[in-house]
Amino acid sequence: MRLLICLAAISIFFSCNNSEKNPDVSNIKVNLKTIRFEKELFTLDTNQISSQLGPFIAKNPSFGQNFLYTILNADPQWGADTTAQYLKGFMRSYKSVYDSAELLFSDFSAYEKDIKLSLQYLKFYFPSYKLPETIITYIGPLDGYGDIISDDAIIIGLQHHLGKNFSLYNTIGVRETYPEYITNRFEPDYISINCIKNIVSDMYPEKSEDATLVVRMVEQGKRLYLLSKLLPSFEEYKIIGYTNKQLKECYEHEASIWNLFVQNNLLQVSDNNIIKNYIGDSPKTQELGEASPGNIGAFTGWQIVKKFMSHSSNTSLNKLMLMDAEAIFSEAKYKP
């Protein structure tokens, strides 16, 4: 099974659908069911786990195996009794996490509805893409995997959606893997966003070869633009992973942000040690101050793509995603 991992009063100006009417997708049929794996797991009798484990995994053959051996990191060479005892230890240690998730997600229907709507938009824009038909929710280690996509399912780690103030996110083990600027997005609202991000990455895998900063910026901007089309009811600041205040200030200082790249001759830089300061998760952008967000290059890349699409409205989303980033940058003539 292939795993793809994704690791948190709003002004209408910042909504994703403020300038265009969204297509009517109400008649697009999407088959989607939800399996609450964590409910089934944590209702097993831990005193009978050795006899119940086999039937439980057989009921959930694909994800069950991956849950044990990839997510929990059990050794496939262990015998059945050793594996059962290992799982029992996890269940006892994580009972409080499961209980917290139950309080928030006892009814998952609202999240299923949001995901289904995004899949309807996905089917509208990309009719040939094979949609997942199953949502699987689970509880895993807090410092481990989160939201995943497999060959046939959207898989949601509820342990990463318990709210940014969930006390266990402040433990040393979690902080070493997920610092605060990341756990700030461990909110329920990010369930749908992460799910669709994973699908976008499945459709258009990120290129690993070296590229200039401006190419990396535009490539990230293309992804954010596509996400905004597939999640039109979600605020922009959540799609990019900022706070509302951070995004508002980015728009207020958009020209200054652009000047940071232009005046320092950064656009054609290809040194990854420099690029990492502007692309990808980080607590801030050093040159913009303590309150600034990281990943500022993606913000600017998003604006470049918006500018390009504003006078290229006949460009399909698929064509946009496949277009050369330098060509988009050249044609956009972006200058805030």
Buried (B, 14 or more C-beta within 10 A) or exposed (E): BEBBBBBBEEEEEBBBBEEEEEEEBEEBEBEBEBBBBBBBBBEBEBEEBBEBBEEBBEEBEBBBBBBBBBBBEBEEEBEEEEBBBBBBEBBEEBEEBBEBBBEBBEEBEEBBEBBBBBBBBBBBBBEEBEBBEBBBBBBBBBBBBBBBBBEBBBBBBBBBBBBEEBEBBEEEEBBEEBEEBBBBBBBBBBBBBBBBBBBBBBEBEEEEEEBBBBBBBBBBBBBBBBBBBBBBEBBBBBBBBBBBEBBBBBBEBBEEBBEBBEEEEBBEBEEEEEBBBBBEBBBBBEEBEEEBBBBBBBBBBBBBBBBBBEEBEEEEBBEBBEBEBBEBBEBBEBEB
